[in-house]
Amino acid sequence: MTAAFSARVDAALASPTLKLAIDRTTGTARSKRAAAMAAWPEFNIARDLGRDIKDHVIENLEHYLVTFEKNAIASGAKVHWAETGAQACAIVVDICRKANAKSVTRAKSMLGEEIGLPHALEEAGIERVETDLAEHIIQLAGDPPSHIVWPALHKTREQVAELFRTHHRDPGALASVEAMVGSARRQLREKFMAADVGISGANFLVADTGAVCTVTNEGNAELTTTPPRVHIVTAGIEKLVPSTAHAMAMLRLLVRSATGAELTQYTTFHCGPKQAGDLDGPEEFHIVLVDAGRTRMLAEGLADMLRCIRCGACLNHCVVYRQIGGHAYGATYPGPMGAVLTPSLSGLEAAQDLPRACTLNGQCQEVCPVAIPLPTLLRGWREKAWQQGFEPATVRWAVALWRFLILRPALYAAASAIGLRLMPLFSRNGWISRLPLAGGWTAHRDMPSPTGGTFLAQYKRRMKK
């Protein structure tokens, strides 16, 4: 474990409020998802369909990109291509400058975070207003997102209330969640109406119509994309689906997996700028299609990861994420999906800790709505880290010692017997907290005292009963 990752993990585990904040949100999400799946016996069939839709698009990516571009242009949109995140940011900033934009509103988009769009707008001197309630909260706090669906998951309602008292002109009493939402609405409403440009992401890009689909529960995306003169969409090229019918099939999976609902409050298909006779809509509609390493993932054997629809279910069920939260990962995407994505996006050497931050228990794959084999992909990164010499020397020595013993059963049995005789000593007077080589465990959690006997011995005893 590198020093930087270790420090972030230690800080997360030592936080008195983080675990409370995580449990409040992910616990509710898991319960709602379980109820949704119990009421949807066709889930496995729908998941297979979702997997097949995404795999088909990925296998025919060039065809669907060309089709989408042609139909989007036919609707009046302007399509831009960006090979890197930096190119995408430059395109967005250039569009804003040509529109003489002084302020922009931005609906929540993890791609925007990935490519560094907030920083690019700030450096260009353009005021950025985050319109999603959770994004508004972390913008006030100066924090990065800690979850891909609930970016402010790490904040308790008490901390949010304090932020609003400090930054809102008319915070009100803030005695309840409803009161805090009202405070944010009063703060943001005039920003919505005054913005020169609105920037959104995309949940799906519909190839046969050139439309962009967004889903929200607050209506902030609609207020971001409709009142401003210019609407800019930034989307990864993997967001494509062949048709509206396919988009609806994917939406059924996305929403139930993300929030446990049947449908989000707002599901909108944006197709081109305002036309003659339309009562509202932007005068210009720009779509920035971003690669930023996605085609490279195909070459790296990570095509399965391009299925990801950013539902966050793997985070909510991850036993590691639920202990350390999102910021400890030190990357845009946390949790199991982030542990697979980040080494590809940022390089394995820089992100070598993330694939190791996993117990490989398989819950993430079990709940994934498009059946991404996350444990298999994580093991693949671990193998590459070993082959490239990124594993710490202590780990390599420990594995070499274990291999030496395991290939010699008699010696392994003897070493186990010695260990069994020594371990009871650590059951006395709290010595277990000072078990050699176990400080990473005992520093932040209680380790149970040894019960005596090896697993194999206990198994044999139980089988005799």
Residue pairs with C-beta under 8 A, 6 or more apart in sequence:
1 9
1 353
1 356
1 392
1 440
2 352
2 353
4 330
5 328
5 330
5 353
5 357
8 324
8 327
8 328
8 329
8 330
9 324
9 328
10 443
10 444
11 328
12 18
12 323
12 324
12 325
12 327
12 328
13 323
13 324
13 443
13 444
14 444
17 156
17 159
18 154
18 325
19 323
20 156
21 153
21 154
21 155
21 156
21 325
22 153
22 154
22 321
22 322
22 325
23 322
24 156
25 147
25 150
25 153
26 153
26 315
26 316
26 317
26 321
26 322
29 149
29 258
29 259
29 260
29 312
29 313
29 316
30 316
30 317
31 260
32 259
32 260
32 261
33 256
33 257
33 259
33 260
33 313
33 316
33 367
34 260
35 260
36 256
36 260
36 261
36 262
37 43
37 256
40 46
40 256
43 256
46 249
46 252
46 253
46 369
47 253
47 368
47 369
47 370
47 371
48 371
49 249
50 249
50 250
50 253
50 307
50 309
50 369
50 370
50 371
51 307
51 370
51 371
53 241
53 242
53 246
53 249
53 250
54 238
54 250
54 306
54 307
54 309
54 370
55 303
55 307
56 242
57 64
57 238
57 240
57 241
57 242
58 238
58 298
58 303
58 306
58 307
61 237
61 238
61 240
61 295
64 207
64 240
64 242
65 237
65 240
65 289
67 207
67 208
68 205
68 206
68 207
68 210
68 240
69 79
69 210
69 289
70 210
71 207
71 208
71 209
71 210
72 79
72 210
72 211
72 272
72 287
73 79
73 210
74 210
75 209
75 210
75 211
75 271
75 272
75 285
76 272
76 273
76 275
76 285
77 210
77 271
77 272
77 273
77 285
77 286
77 287
78 284
78 285
78 286
78 287
79 286
79 287
79 289
80 91
80 286
80 287
80 288
80 289
81 288
81 289
81 291
82 88
82 91
82 288
82 289
82 290
82 291
82 292
83 291
83 292
84 291
84 292
85 114
85 115
85 116
85 290
85 292
86 115
86 116
88 115
88 117
88 234
88 288
88 290
88 292
89 115
89 116
89 117
89 120
90 120
91 288
92 117
92 120
92 121
92 199
92 232
92 234
92 288
93 120
93 121
93 124
93 126
95 197
95 230
95 232
95 284
95 286
96 104
96 121
96 124
96 126
96 196
96 197
96 230
96 232
97 124
99 196
99 197
99 229
99 230
99 284
100 196
101 126
101 195
101 196
101 197
101 230
102 126
102 127
102 196
103 126
103 127
103 128
103 129
103 191
103 194
103 195
103 196
103 197
104 121
104 126
104 127
104 128
104 129
104 195
104 196
104 197
104 198
104 199
104 228
105 129
105 131
105 191
105 192
105 195
105 197
105 198
105 199
105 223
105 224
105 228
106 112
106 117
106 118
106 128
106 129
106 130
106 131
106 135
106 198
106 199
106 200
106 224
107 131
107 132
107 198
107 199
107 200
107 201
107 214
107 216
107 220
107 221
107 224
107 225
108 130
108 131
108 132
108 134
108 135
108 151
108 201
108 216
108 220
108 221
109 117
109 199
109 200
109 201
109 234
110 145
110 148
110 201
110 310
110 332
110 333
111 201
111 234
111 235
111 236
111 290
111 292
112 118
112 199
112 201
112 234
113 144
113 145
113 332
114 292
114 332
114 333
114 345
115 234
115 290
115 292
117 199
117 234
118 128
121 128
122 128
128 139
129 188
129 191
129 195
130 136
130 138
130 139
131 188
131 191
131 192
131 220
131 221
131 223
131 224
132 151
132 216
132 218
132 220
133 152
133 181
133 184
133 218
133 220
134 145
134 150
134 151
134 152
134 153
135 145
135 151
135 152
136 184
136 187
136 188
137 151
137 152
137 155
137 160
137 163
138 144
138 145
138 146
138 151
138 152
138 155
140 163
140 164
140 166
140 167
141 152
141 155
141 163
143 152
143 154
143 155
143 327
144 327
144 332
145 151
145 152
145 326
145 332
146 152
146 153
146 154
146 325
146 326
146 327
146 334
147 153
147 154
147 312
147 315
147 326
147 334
148 310
148 312
148 315
148 333
148 334
148 337
149 258
149 259
149 310
149 311
149 312
150 312
152 160
153 325
153 326
154 325
154 326
154 327
155 163
157 177
157 180
160 180
161 174
161 180
164 171
164 174
164 180
164 183
164 184
165 171
165 174
167 187
168 183
168 184
168 186
168 187
169 186
169 187
170 183
170 186
170 187
171 183
172 179
172 182
172 183
172 186
173 179
174 180
174 183
188 220
192 223
192 224
192 227
193 227
195 224
195 227
195 228
196 228
196 229
196 230
197 228
197 229
197 230
197 231
197 232
198 224
198 225
198 226
198 227
198 228
198 230
198 231
198 232
198 282
199 224
199 231
199 232
199 233
199 234
200 212
200 214
200 221
200 224
200 225
200 231
200 232
200 233
200 234
200 270
201 214
201 233
201 234
201 235
202 212
202 213
202 214
202 233
202 234
202 235
202 239
203 213
203 214
203 215
203 239
203 251
203 254
203 309
203 310
204 212
204 213
204 239
204 240
204 241
204 247
204 250
204 251
205 211
205 212
205 213
205 235
205 239
205 240
205 241
205 287
206 212
206 213
206 241
206 242
206 243
206 244
206 246
206 247
206 269
207 240
207 241
207 242
207 243
208 242
208 243
208 244
209 243
209 244
209 269
209 271
210 271
210 272
211 244
211 269
211 270
211 271
212 233
212 235
212 269
212 270
212 271
212 287
213 247
213 251
213 267
213 268
213 269
213 270
214 221
214 225
214 266
214 267
214 268
214 270
215 251
215 254
215 255
215 264
215 266
215 267
215 268
216 222
216 264
216 265
216 266
217 259
217 264
217 265
217 266
218 265
218 266
219 265
219 266
221 266
221 268
222 266
222 268
225 231
225 268
225 270
225 282
226 280
226 281
226 282
227 280
228 282
229 282
229 283
229 284
230 282
230 283
230 284
230 285
230 286
231 270
231 273
231 282
231 284
231 285
231 286
232 286
232 287
232 288
233 270
233 285
233 286
233 287
233 288
234 288
234 290
235 287
235 288
235 289
235 290
236 289
236 290
236 291
236 292
236 294
237 289
237 290
237 291
237 294
237 295
238 294
238 306
238 307
238 308
241 247
241 250
244 269
247 269
250 309
251 263
251 267
252 262
253 309
253 311
253 369
253 370
254 309
254 311
254 369
255 261
255 262
255 263
255 264
256 262
256 369
257 309
257 311
257 312
257 313
257 367
257 368
257 369
258 311
258 312
258 313
270 285
272 285
273 281
273 282
273 283
273 284
273 285
274 280
274 281
274 282
274 283
275 281
292 345
293 344
293 345
294 306
296 344
297 303
297 305
297 306
297 344
298 306
300 344
301 380
302 340
302 344
302 377
304 372
304 373
304 377
305 337
305 340
305 341
305 344
305 372
305 377
307 370
307 371
307 372
308 337
308 341
308 370
308 372
309 369
309 370
310 337
311 369
312 335
313 364
313 367
313 368
313 369
314 335
314 336
314 337
314 363
314 364
314 367
314 368
314 374
315 321
315 326
315 334
315 335
315 336
315 337
316 322
316 367
317 363
317 364
317 366
317 367
318 335
318 336
318 358
318 363
318 364
319 359
319 361
319 363
320 335
320 357
320 358
320 359
321 334
321 335
321 336
324 357
325 334
326 334
326 335
327 334
328 334
329 335
329 338
329 339
329 342
329 354
329 357
331 338
331 342
331 345
331 346
331 351
331 354
332 338
332 342
332 345
333 341
333 342
335 364
336 358
336 364
336 374
336 378
337 364
337 372
337 374
338 354
339 354
339 355
339 357
339 358
339 378
339 381
340 355
340 374
340 377
340 378
340 381
342 351
342 354
343 351
343 352
343 354
343 355
343 381
348 381
348 384
348 385
348 388
348 390
349 388
349 390
352 385
352 390
354 381
355 378
355 379
355 381
355 382
355 385
356 382
356 385
358 375
358 378
360 375
360 378
360 379
361 375
362 375
364 374
364 375
365 371
365 372
365 373
365 374
365 375
368 374
385 391
405 411
405 412
405 415
406 412
416 454
420 450
420 452
420 453
420 454
423 450
424 450
424 452
425 431
426 432
426 434
426 435
426 449
426 450
427 449
427 450
432 442
432 447
432 448
432 449
433 442
433 447
434 442
435 442
435 447
438 447
441 447
451 458
453 461
